[in-house]
Amino acid sequence: MTKQQLIETLAAETNTTKRQVEHTLATFVNIVERTVAKGEKVSITGFGTFDLGKRAARRGVNPQTGAEIQIPEMAMPRFRAGKRLKETLR
């Protein structure tokens, strides 16, 4: 499902305009981005949790030269599915 399809489906199921749904969705995404960027979790009971994980430093290979390089540790956004979502997918 694309973002546009999600907006259309939400608008139809909530009897609101696409513009209102698009604004609400954009606001939701913005809030999640800001909160996770601060290192805090966003938990939606039954659906899942958005948080900030860390990818450990590791060795890699430069594909152009074949030289070994060191890739630094970096923060990565993460989503963990909640119980109800997992059960729905079984």
C-alpha positions in Angstrom: 0.0 0.0 0.0 1.4 3.4 -0.9 1.0 6.6 1.1 -1.6 7.8 -1.3 -3.6 4.6 -1.0 -3.4 4.8 2.8 -4.7 8.4 2.7 -7.6 7.4 0.4 -8.5 4.4 2.6 -8.4 6.4 5.8 -10.5 9.2 4.3 -13.1 6.7 3.1 -13.2 4.8 6.4 -13.3 7.9 8.7 -15.6 10.0 6.4 -13.1 12.9 6.3 -11.4 14.6 3.4 -8.1 13.4 1.9 -6.6 16.8 2.8 -7.4 16.3 6.5 -6.1 12.8 6.5 -2.9 13.8 4.7 -2.3 16.6 7.2 -2.9 14.2 10.1 -0.6 11.6 8.7 2.2 14.2 8.0 1.8 15.4 11.6 2.0 11.9 13.0 5.2 11.1 11.0 6.7 14.5 12.1 6.0 13.7 15.7 7.5 10.2 15.5 10.6 11.6 13.7 11.2 14.3 16.3 10.6 12.0 19.3 12.8 9.2 18.0 15.6 11.7 17.1 15.6 12.8 20.7 16.2 9.2 21.7 12.7 8.6 23.1 10.3 5.8 22.2 6.9 6.1 20.5 4.7 3.1 21.6 1.4 2.4 20.0 -0.2 -0.4 22.1 -0.8 -3.5 20.0 0.7 -2.0 16.9 4.4 -1.5 17.7 7.2 0.7 19.0 9.4 3.2 17.1 12.8 3.8 18.7 16.4 4.5 18.1 18.8 1.6 17.8 22.6 1.5 17.3 24.4 -0.2 14.5 27.8 -1.3 15.8 31.1 -0.3 14.2 32.3 -2.8 11.7 34.7 -3.5 8.9 33.7 -3.2 5.3 35.2 -3.3 1.9 35.4 -0.4 -0.6 33.8 -1.9 -3.7 35.9 0.3 -6.1 39.3 -0.4 -4.6 38.8 -3.6 -2.6 40.4 -1.8 0.4 39.2 -2.6 3.9 37.5 0.3 5.6 36.2 0.9 9.1 32.5 1.8 9.2 31.7 3.8 12.3 28.9 3.1 14.8 25.7 4.9 13.8 22.2 5.4 15.1 19.4 3.7 13.2 15.6 4.1 13.5 13.9 0.9 14.4 10.3 -0.5 14.5 9.3 -3.4 16.6 5.9 -4.9 15.9 3.4 -5.2 18.8 1.6 -8.3 19.9 -1.7 -7.7 18.1 0.1 -6.9 14.8 2.1 -10.1 15.1 -1.0 -12.1 15.9 -2.8 -10.6 12.9 0.0 -11.7 10.6 -0.1 -15.4 11.7 
